[in-house]
Amino acid sequence: MKTQVAIIGGGPSGLLLSQLLNNAGIKTVVLERQTRDYVLGRIRAGVLEQGCVDLLRKAGCGDRMDREGIPHEGCYLSTVEGMFRVDFNAAIGRQVMVYGQTEVTQDLYDAQDAIGATIIHGVSDVVLHDLKSDAPYVTYTVDGAEQRLDCDYVAGCDGFHGVSRQSIPVDVRREYERVYPFGWLGVLSHTAPAADELIYANHPRGFALASMRSKTLSRYYIQVPLTDRVEDWSDEAFWDELRRRLPAEVADTMQTGPSIEKSIAPLRSFVTEPMRWGQLFLVGDAAHIVPPTGAKGLNLAASDVNYLYEGLRAAYLDGDQSGLEQYSEKALARIWGAMRFSWWMTSLLHRFPEQNEFDQRMQESELQQLATLNSAQATMALNYTGLPY
């Protein structure tokens, strides 16, 4: 089999890239290890930057998002001193969209099906060959038989544990990592959201986040030690601890109920450079991981897709290779900006093991500046709603 762009990984970044390229007349084949049901069952982020929203619309996948998504013009921050709101719209005239990644992925699958795009699920033993040549190819196994896919370019959208990054020689890659000494215990519940917008809470007992997926589906998180297990936390214990960390006016009126999903996620910051090697281009989690505090994971993948799509479109339609040559540099410049914001949000809101009372007061002082300084709010709003592409 032969195609123009082989896409390794059928999550939202791979599907979005495939949709954009096919709309431009550039053929793709998407190879995905898991089943479609498994991909659609992943519980992930739900806050979309303006750039991600615009890109989904550009791909023709934004109609349901525009109908069902919830625009947010700000968010709440809280300390033991009280809660305040950062108004993104007032600060910089921008907003974000609350729309779950599962819904984004479903919309992308529907769009791919509508144009007859090729997505092959259940593949294993993926190996990338001759990436430094003009004729790379991919071998893989599906239904017990080895297959070969010839292509012009390979887009590695297969996540942190995928084969794509590992296909770049170790002496070429430079990796940067920070592993945080805590995780997030997350609960999804069929309950009304605790507030009209997200609440990020700094508390001496640890961080908490009150989030949502829709008007009837809520997502909550609390900071927990890495030694904790999901089995250690009953629903009742989770709700009790969450209420302790949220502002009293929220905790007293918050609706609770049985969890429909519960998990613990460790937090890390990770970047690999470069994001291109020969005809291979890394996209999304294959190249970078951010702690979820800044809501940047899916959004960074979308900006990678944007840069790679524009580069491939120019190369095929205009014979212009400059976008591909500049892909890694452009993508990394934006990634490091978002990495800094996610690190800052994480450092500002969490309780670290070595943290003392002075450190806690410094966090609270910085939050107080956010509450009172227009310049601080504008900086946060610009980063939260998304740096320009």
C-alpha positions as CSV (number, residue, x, y, z in Angstrom):
1,M,0.0,0.0,0.0
2,K,1.2,3.6,-0.7
3,T,0.1,7.0,0.6
4,Q,1.5,10.4,0.8
5,V,1.5,10.9,4.6
6,A,1.6,7.9,7.0
7,I,0.2,9.0,10.4
8,I,1.1,6.9,13.3
9,G,-1.5,7.2,16.0
10,G,-5.3,7.7,15.7
11,G,-5.9,10.0,18.6
12,P,-7.2,13.5,18.1
13,S,-3.9,14.9,16.7
14,G,-3.6,12.1,14.1
15,L,-7.2,12.4,13.1
16,L,-7.1,16.2,12.9
17,L,-4.0,16.1,10.8
18,S,-5.6,13.5,8.5
19,Q,-8.8,15.5,8.1
20,L,-6.9,18.7,7.2
21,L,-4.6,17.0,4.7
22,N,-7.4,15.1,3.0
23,N,-9.4,18.2,2.7
24,A,-6.4,19.7,0.9
25,G,-6.2,16.7,-1.5
26,I,-3.3,15.1,0.3
27,K,-3.8,11.4,0.9
28,T,-3.1,9.8,4.3
29,V,-3.3,6.5,6.1
30,V,-3.7,6.4,9.9
31,L,-2.4,3.5,11.9
32,E,-3.8,3.0,15.4
33,R,-2.8,0.4,17.9
34,Q,-6.1,0.4,19.8
35,T,-9.7,-0.1,18.8
36,R,-12.0,2.8,18.0
37,D,-14.0,2.1,21.1
38,Y,-10.9,2.3,23.2
39,V,-9.8,5.6,21.7
40,L,-13.2,7.1,22.3
41,G,-13.3,5.8,25.9
42,R,-10.3,7.8,27.0
43,I,-11.1,10.5,29.5
44,R,-9.0,13.6,28.8
45,A,-9.0,17.4,28.7
46,G,-12.0,19.6,28.1
47,V,-10.7,23.1,27.7
48,L,-9.9,24.2,24.1
49,E,-7.9,27.3,23.3
50,Q,-9.1,29.7,20.7
51,G,-6.5,28.5,18.2
52,C,-7.7,24.9,18.7
53,V,-11.3,25.9,18.2
54,D,-10.5,27.8,15.0
55,L,-8.5,24.8,13.7
56,L,-11.4,22.4,14.3
57,R,-13.7,24.7,12.4
58,K,-11.2,24.9,9.6
59,A,-11.2,21.2,9.4
60,G,-15.0,21.1,9.1
61,C,-15.3,19.5,12.5
62,G,-16.7,22.4,14.6
63,D,-20.4,22.3,14.1
64,R,-21.3,20.2,17.2
65,M,-18.7,21.9,19.3
66,D,-20.3,25.3,18.4
67,R,-23.7,23.9,19.4
68,E,-22.8,22.0,22.5
69,G,-19.6,23.5,23.8
70,I,-19.6,26.0,26.6
71,P,-17.7,29.3,26.0
72,H,-15.8,30.5,29.1
73,E,-14.7,34.1,29.4
74,G,-12.7,33.5,32.6
75,C,-12.0,31.2,35.5
76,Y,-11.9,31.4,39.3
77,L,-8.8,31.1,41.6
78,S,-9.1,30.6,45.3
79,T,-6.9,30.6,48.4
80,V,-7.8,30.3,52.1
81,E,-8.4,34.1,51.9
82,G,-11.3,33.7,49.4
83,M,-12.1,33.3,45.7
84,F,-11.7,35.8,42.8
85,R,-12.2,35.7,39.0
86,V,-9.8,36.3,36.1
87,D,-11.8,37.8,33.3
88,F,-10.2,36.7,30.0
89,N,-12.5,38.7,27.9
90,A,-12.1,41.9,29.8
91,A,-8.3,41.5,30.0
92,I,-7.6,40.6,26.3
93,G,-10.9,40.1,24.5
94,R,-10.6,36.3,24.2
95,Q,-12.1,33.1,25.6
96,V,-11.8,29.4,25.7
97,M,-14.3,26.6,24.9
98,V,-15.2,23.8,27.3
99,Y,-15.8,20.7,25.1
100,G,-14.5,17.3,26.1
101,Q,-11.7,15.6,24.2
102,T,-13.9,12.5,23.8
103,E,-16.4,14.7,21.9
104,V,-13.6,16.2,19.7
105,T,-12.4,12.7,18.8
106,Q,-15.9,11.5,18.0
107,D,-16.4,14.6,15.7
108,L,-13.1,13.8,14.0
109,Y,-14.0,10.2,13.5
110,D,-17.3,11.2,12.0
111,A,-15.6,13.6,9.6
112,Q,-13.0,11.0,8.6
113,D,-15.7,8.5,7.9
114,A,-17.7,11.0,5.8
115,I,-14.7,11.6,3.4
116,G,-13.7,7.9,3.4
117,A,-10.3,8.4,5.0
118,T,-8.2,5.3,5.7
119,I,-7.9,4.4,9.4
120,I,-6.5,1.0,10.3
121,H,-7.1,-0.1,13.9
122,G,-5.5,-2.9,15.8
123,V,-2.0,-2.6,14.4
124,S,1.1,-3.8,16.2
125,D,4.8,-4.2,15.6
126,V,5.1,-0.8,13.9
127,V,8.5,-0.1,12.6
128,L,9.6,3.1,10.7
129,H,12.2,2.5,8.0
130,D,14.5,4.7,5.8
131,L,13.4,7.9,7.5
132,K,16.4,9.8,6.2
133,S,15.7,8.8,2.6
134,D,13.2,10.1,0.0
135,A,11.3,6.9,0.2
136,P,10.5,6.1,3.9
137,Y,8.1,3.2,4.7
138,V,6.3,1.7,7.6
139,T,5.9,-2.0,8.4
140,Y,3.2,-3.2,10.8
141,T,1.1,-6.3,11.7
142,V,-2.6,-6.4,11.5
143,D,-4.8,-9.5,11.8
144,G,-1.7,-11.6,12.1
145,A,-0.2,-10.5,8.8
146,E,2.7,-8.1,8.2
147,Q,2.0,-5.2,6.0
148,R,4.0,-2.4,4.3
149,L,3.0,1.2,3.8
150,D,5.1,3.3,1.5
151,C,4.9,7.1,1.9
152,D,6.6,10.5,1.4
153,Y,6.4,11.6,5.0
154,V,5.7,10.1,8.5
155,A,3.8,12.0,11.2
156,G,4.4,10.5,14.6
157,C,1.2,11.2,16.6
158,D,1.5,8.1,18.7
159,G,2.0,9.6,22.2
160,F,4.7,9.5,24.8
161,H,5.1,5.6,24.7
162,G,4.9,5.3,20.9
163,V,7.5,4.1,18.4
164,S,8.0,7.5,16.6
165,R,10.2,9.3,19.1
166,Q,12.2,6.1,19.7
167,S,12.9,6.0,16.0
168,I,15.1,9.1,16.3
169,P,18.6,8.0,17.3
170,V,19.5,8.7,20.9
171,D,22.5,10.7,20.0
172,V,20.2,13.1,18.0
173,R,17.5,13.6,20.6
174,R,17.8,15.9,23.5
175,E,15.2,15.4,26.2
176,Y,14.1,17.7,29.1
177,E,12.0,16.4,32.0
178,R,10.6,17.4,35.3
179,V,8.6,14.8,37.3
180,Y,6.4,16.3,40.0
181,P,6.1,14.6,43.4
182,F,2.4,14.2,43.4
183,G,-0.5,13.1,41.2
184,W,-4.1,14.2,40.4
185,L,-7.0,12.0,41.6
186,G,-9.8,12.7,39.2
187,V,-13.5,11.9,39.4
188,L,-16.1,12.2,36.6
189,S,-19.7,12.4,37.8
190,H,-23.2,13.0,36.4
191,T,-23.6,16.1,38.5
192,A,-24.2,19.8,37.7
193,P,-20.9,21.7,37.8
194,A,-20.0,23.4,41.1
195,A,-19.7,26.8,39.3
196,D,-20.3,28.4,36.0
197,E,-16.5,28.4,35.2
198,L,-13.5,26.4,36.4
199,I,-12.2,26.9,39.9
200,Y,-8.5,26.4,40.6
201,A,-7.9,26.1,44.4
202,N,-4.6,26.6,46.3
203,H,-5.0,25.1,49.8
204,P,-2.6,24.1,52.5
205,R,-4.1,20.5,52.2
206,G,-3.3,20.5,48.5
207,F,-4.5,21.6,45.1
208,A,-8.1,21.1,43.9
209,L,-9.9,21.8,40.6
210,A,-13.6,22.0,39.9
211,S,-14.1,21.5,36.2
212,M,-16.8,20.3,33.8
213,R,-17.6,18.6,30.5
214,S,-21.1,19.8,30.1
215,K,-24.0,21.2,32.1
216,T,-24.7,17.8,33.5
217,L,-21.2,16.2,33.6
218,S,-18.6,17.4,36.0
219,R,-14.9,16.6,36.4
220,Y,-13.1,17.2,39.7
221,Y,-9.5,16.7,40.8
222,I,-7.5,16.8,44.0
223,Q,-3.8,16.6,44.5
224,V,-2.7,13.3,46.1
225,P,0.7,11.6,47.0
226,L,2.1,9.4,44.3
227,T,1.8,6.5,46.7
228,D,-2.0,6.7,46.8
229,R,-4.1,4.2,44.8
230,V,-7.5,4.7,43.4
231,E,-8.7,1.9,45.8
232,D,-7.7,4.0,48.7
233,W,-10.3,6.6,47.9
234,S,-14.0,5.9,48.2
235,D,-16.4,8.4,46.6
236,E,-17.4,9.7,50.0
237,A,-13.8,10.3,51.0
238,F,-13.1,12.1,47.7
239,W,-16.1,14.4,48.0
240,D,-15.2,15.2,51.7
241,E,-11.6,16.1,50.8
242,L,-12.7,18.1,47.8
243,R,-15.1,20.2,49.9
244,R,-12.3,20.9,52.4
245,R,-10.2,22.5,49.6
246,L,-12.8,24.5,47.8
247,P,-14.2,27.8,48.9
248,A,-17.0,27.4,51.5
249,E,-19.6,29.1,49.3
250,V,-18.9,26.5,46.6
251,A,-18.5,23.4,48.9
252,D,-21.8,24.1,50.7
253,T,-23.9,24.0,47.5
254,M,-21.9,21.6,45.4
255,Q,-23.8,18.6,44.0
256,T,-22.2,15.2,44.6
257,G,-23.0,11.7,43.3
258,P,-21.5,8.3,42.3
259,S,-18.3,8.5,40.3
260,I,-18.5,7.1,36.8
261,E,-14.7,7.2,36.3
262,K,-12.0,7.5,38.8
263,S,-8.2,7.6,38.2
264,I,-4.9,8.9,39.4
265,A,-2.6,10.6,36.9
266,P,1.1,11.5,37.7
267,L,2.3,14.9,36.6
268,R,5.4,15.6,34.4
269,S,6.9,18.2,32.1
270,F,8.7,16.7,29.1
271,V,10.1,18.0,25.8
272,T,12.2,16.3,23.2
273,E,14.2,18.2,20.5
274,P,14.3,18.2,17.5
275,M,10.7,17.3,16.4
276,R,11.9,16.4,12.8
277,W,14.4,13.8,11.8
278,G,14.5,13.2,8.0
279,Q,11.0,12.6,6.8
280,L,9.6,12.0,10.3
281,F,7.8,14.7,12.2
282,L,6.7,14.4,15.9
283,V,3.3,15.7,16.9
284,G,1.7,16.1,20.3
285,D,2.5,13.8,23.2
286,A,5.2,12.0,21.1
287,A,7.3,15.2,21.6
288,H,6.0,16.8,24.7
289,I,4.0,16.3,27.9
290,V,2.7,19.1,30.1
291,P,1.1,18.9,33.6
292,P,-2.7,19.3,33.1
293,T,-2.8,22.4,35.3
294,G,-2.6,24.8,32.4
295,A,-5.0,22.8,30.1
296,K,-2.3,22.6,27.3
297,G,-2.0,19.0,26.3
298,L,-4.6,18.7,23.5
299,N,-4.1,22.4,22.6
300,L,-0.3,22.0,22.1
301,A,-1.0,19.0,19.9
302,A,-3.4,21.1,17.8
303,S,-0.8,23.8,17.3
304,D,1.7,21.1,16.2
305,V,-0.9,19.9,13.7
306,N,-1.4,23.4,12.4
307,Y,2.3,23.9,11.7
308,L,2.8,20.5,10.1
309,Y,-0.4,20.8,8.0
310,E,0.7,24.2,6.7
311,G,4.2,22.9,5.9
312,L,2.9,19.8,4.1
313,R,0.2,21.7,2.2
314,A,2.8,24.2,1.0
315,A,5.2,21.4,0.0
316,Y,2.7,19.5,-2.0
317,L,0.7,22.3,-3.5
318,D,3.3,25.0,-4.0
319,G,6.6,23.1,-4.0
320,D,7.7,25.2,-1.0
321,Q,9.7,23.2,1.6
322,S,10.3,26.1,4.0
323,G,7.4,25.2,6.3
324,L,8.7,21.7,6.8
325,E,12.2,22.9,7.3
326,Q,11.0,25.3,10.0
327,Y,8.5,23.0,11.6
328,S,10.5,21.9,14.6
329,E,11.7,25.4,15.4
330,K,8.2,26.9,15.1
331,A,6.5,24.2,17.1
332,L,9.1,24.2,19.9
333,A,9.0,28.0,20.3
334,R,5.3,27.7,21.2
335,I,5.7,24.5,23.2
336,W,8.3,26.1,25.5
337,G,6.0,29.1,26.1
338,A,3.1,26.7,27.0
339,M,5.5,24.6,29.1
340,R,6.5,27.6,31.1
341,F,2.8,28.5,31.7
342,S,1.9,25.0,32.8
343,W,5.0,24.8,35.1
344,W,4.0,28.2,36.6
345,M,0.4,27.2,37.2
346,T,1.6,23.9,38.8
347,S,4.1,25.7,41.0
348,L,1.6,28.3,42.0
349,L,-1.3,26.1,43.0
350,H,0.2,22.9,44.5
351,R,1.6,22.0,47.8
352,F,5.1,20.5,47.4
353,P,6.5,18.1,50.0
354,E,9.4,20.4,51.0
355,Q,7.1,23.5,51.1
356,N,7.0,25.4,54.4
357,E,4.7,28.1,55.6
358,F,6.8,30.9,54.0
359,D,6.5,29.2,50.6
360,Q,2.7,28.9,51.1
361,R,2.5,32.6,51.8
362,M,4.5,33.4,48.7
363,Q,2.0,31.4,46.6
364,E,-0.9,33.3,48.3
365,S,0.9,36.6,47.7
366,E,1.3,35.9,44.0
367,L,-2.4,34.9,43.8
368,Q,-3.2,38.2,45.5
369,Q,-1.4,40.0,42.7
370,L,-3.4,38.1,40.2
371,A,-6.5,39.3,42.0
372,T,-5.5,42.9,42.0
373,L,-3.2,43.7,39.1
374,N,-4.6,44.1,35.6
375,S,-1.2,43.3,34.1
376,A,-1.0,40.0,35.9
377,Q,-4.5,39.1,34.8
378,A,-3.7,40.0,31.2
379,T,-0.6,37.8,31.2
380,M,-2.5,34.8,32.6
381,A,-5.4,35.4,30.2
382,L,-3.1,35.5,27.1
383,N,-1.4,32.2,28.1
384,Y,-4.5,30.4,29.2
385,T,-6.5,31.2,26.1
386,G,-3.5,30.4,24.0
387,L,-0.4,32.0,22.6
388,P,-0.8,32.9,18.9
389,Y,0.2,30.3,16.3
